[in-house]
Amino acid sequence: MDMEQVNVWYLSHSGFAVSFKNSLFLFDYYLDEADDNGKAKGDGDNQTCLDKGIVRPDDIASYERIYVFASHRHPDHFYPVILTWKEHLPQAQFFLSSDIPKKHRKDWTILLKPYENYEDNDIKIRTFKSTDEGVAFLVEKDNVVIYHAGDLNWWHWDEEPFHWNKDMEAKYKKEVSQIQNYQIDIAFLPTDPRQEKAEFWGISWFLEHVDVKVVFPMHFWDDYSIMDRIKTEAQHNPLFRKINTISSRGQHWTLQAGH
């Protein structure tokens, strides 16, 4: 088994950065201002922009390969400014869900619909159909497999009709049944506190049915109180011990991953 040292940063909401072997992956970046008037939480002059939860092209230009993903058009997942990075980062590839409006498409953007595959000499990508908008991404590079769900989740809202919620449940379970064919090193999964009693239904089902090593919660709208509930759940549900809880933007983890 070839293991890689992998770095993960929480950027905000559903935004994450992942790096290993001089490659950088950026998922669903949208909040382009740092906390505390541009200052990172914590001390030290050696912090990068990622340690502040933001992306500045000049600060990441040393990566040999950069992969930028936007799972769908919602403004909390797609921020058009990411496309301006190309001028400063010629080595970057941009993978956009096909639902993102045409006005944002460039000659060099790669559009992906649900259930599409992309492969070149360096990376493999498989998309799945979101239960909301756009796609989820399954990315493999150098034997490391990363899954970013976008808005693919078991959405349940008490105010919706019974049949709507049952249909959502069926759609989510169908997608997970396809994802469970893969061994995943790192997964980013929605845990939305607005769902109240259903906030963990999606992540629980995923953990029960998919071979995944490490999970990061996302889409929690800066409501960090959900992390305490994750810790409480982990006391009696061993699967929840795979989840890394989050305390602030720019938080950084170093992991071992690979197959």
N, C-alpha and C positions, 0 to 999 in steps of 0.2 A: 504494500500500500504506500503510495506517494502522498505524503502529507505536506501541506503548504501552510505557512504562517499567513493568516488573513487578518486584516484590520477592518473594523466596521465603525462608522460614525453615524450617529443619529443627527439628521439635519433639521427636521421638523415634520410633524404630522405624518405623512407617508414617505417622506424623503430620507434616503439613506445613501451613504457612500461606502463602497467596499473596495479594498485594494489588496493585491498580492502580485508578486513577481513583476513589479513595475507596471502593472495595469491598474486602471481605476474605473470603477463602475459607479454611475450616478443614477439613482432612481427617483422619479417623481419629485423633482426639486421645484419649489415654488416660493418659499419665503426667503426673500433676498436681503433682508436686513438682520443684522446681528442683534442679540439682546444687549441691554445695558448700554444703549447709545453706541453700539459698534464694538464694545469691548467683550471679550470672551469671559465666560464664567470661569474663574480660576486664575492662577498666576503663571508667569513664565513667559519669557520673550521668544521661546522656541515653538510657540503654538502656530499652527497653520490656519488657513481660513476654515478648514473642515472642523477644527477644534472649536470654532465659533458657530458652527452650524450653517455656514454659508459657503458659497463657491466663488472664488475669484480666479479667473483664467490664468493670470500671471503666476499665481501661487501653486497651480497644479500642472504647469507646462512641462515639468521635468518628467512626467510619466510618459513612457514610450507609447502606450495605447490607452485611449480613453473611450469609454462606451457610455452614452447618455440615453436614458430610457424615459418615455412618458407614456403611461398606461392608458390615458384617455383625456378627453378635452376639458373636464371639469377644472375650474381655476385653482382648486386646491391640489391639483396633480400636474397640471401643465402650465408653465410660465414661459411665454414666448421669448423672454430674454435669453433663454438657454441657447437659442439659435444664433445669437450674436457671438457666442463663444468660438464658433468655427473660425472666425478671422484670426483669433489668437491661438487656437488649438487645431492646427491642420491635421493632426493625427487622430482627432476625435471622430467617432461614428455616432450617428444619431438615429435611434430607433423609436418611431412614433406609431401609436395606434392609428389605424386608418380612419377613425371617427374625428380626428383632429382636423379642423377646417383647412380647406385648400390654401387659403391665404398664408398659412404658416409653413407650407411645404416648399422645400428647396430641391435643387437638382441632386443634392447630396444627402437628403434625408431618406431613410429607409422606412417605408410604410408597411405595417404588418396587420393583417386581419386575424380574427380568431382562427385557431387551428392551422396556422402557417408555420413553416420551418424556414429558418435562415441558417446558412452555414458557409463559412469561409475557412481559410487555413488556420485561423486562430480561435474561432468562437462558434458555438452552436446555440441557436435560440429556437424555442418552441413556444407558441402562444396558446392560451386557452381563452374561452369566452367568459367575459365578466357577467355576473348576475345584475350588474348595473349598466355601466358604459365601458366600451373598449375591451381591453385584454389584460390577462395576467401573463407574466414573462417567466419562463424557465430557461436559465442561462447556464451553459457549461463551458468552462475554459480550464485547461491544464488540470483536468480531473476534479475540479471543484464545481459543484452544482448549486446554483443560487435560484431561489424562487421568490418573486415579488408579486403579490396577489393583486396589486392595484385595488379596484373596488370589487373584486371577486370575493363574495362573502355570503354567509347565510343571513341575509337581511330579514328582519322580522319586526314589524311595527304593529302594536295593538290597534291602532286606528285604521289599519288596512283591513279589507274584507278577509274572511277566513280562507277563501279560495286563493286569494293573492298570496297570502303567507304560505299556504301549502305548495303552491306552484314555485315560489322562491326556494323553499326547502328542497324540492325535487331537483330544481336546476343546479343548486349548489352541490348536492350529493352526486349528481351526474358528473360534474366537472372534477370533483375530488376523486371519483372512481377512475378517471383517466390519469390524474396526477400521481395516484398511488403506485403506478408502474415504475416510478423513478425513485432513486435514493438521493435525498436532498441534504446538502450540508447545512445551508443557511436558508431559512424561510422568513419572510416579512409578511405578517398576517394582520388583518383588521381586528381591532377590539374596540368597538365604538360604544362609549358609555351612554349615549343617547338611546341605545337599545334596551337599557335597563336589564330586566331579567334575562334577555337574550344576548347580552354583550359577549358572552363566552361560547355561545352555541357553535359559531363557525370555527373558532380556533380549537375547540374541544373535538369536534368531528374530524378536523384535519389531523390533530395529534393522534387520534385513535386509529386512523386509517392510512396514514402516510409515514413512510420511513424517513424521518427527519431528525437531524442531530441537534440543531440549535435554532431557536425561534426568537424573533423580535416582534413585539406588539407594535401596531401603528394605527393611524386614523383615530386617535383618541382625543383630538382637539385640545391639546395641552392640558387635559384634565388628568393630572398625574395621580389622582386618588385611585384610579383603576389599578395602579401598580400594587397598592396595598391589597386589593382584592385578589390579584393574581398570586401574591405571596400567601394569602390565606388559603386559596384554592390548592396551592402546591403542598400544603401541609398534609392533605389527605388524598391528593391526586398526583402520583409520581410523574405523570406525563407533563404536568405544568412546571416541573423542575427543569425542563428543557428551555423554558422561557427566560430570557434576560430582561429584567425590568429596567426601566429608563427613568432617569431623574432630571435630565436637562438637555437642552440642545447642545450639540457638540460633544456629547458623551462618546467615549471611545472604548472599544474592546479589542483585544488581541486573541485570536482563536487559532486552533489547528483544524484544518479541513482537508478533505480529499478522499479519493477512493483508490 
